[in-house]
């Protein structure tokens, strides 16, 4: 896992309803908003990878 200080920053624009849903989910899971977003992205990428859908770059 990347150490917090080594993680690159990436500004992201998201629809308000998505932001609110992430905030709610983060609170329910006892996580920061950033951690919730990262965990959801990682989970999505793992599912795509297991289906053979991960883009080759």
HELIX and SHEET records of a PDB file:
HELIX    1   1 UNK A    4  UNK A    6  5                                   3    
HELIX    2   2 UNK A   16  UNK A   29  1                                  14    
HELIX    3   3 UNK A   33  UNK A   50  1                                  18    
END                                                                             
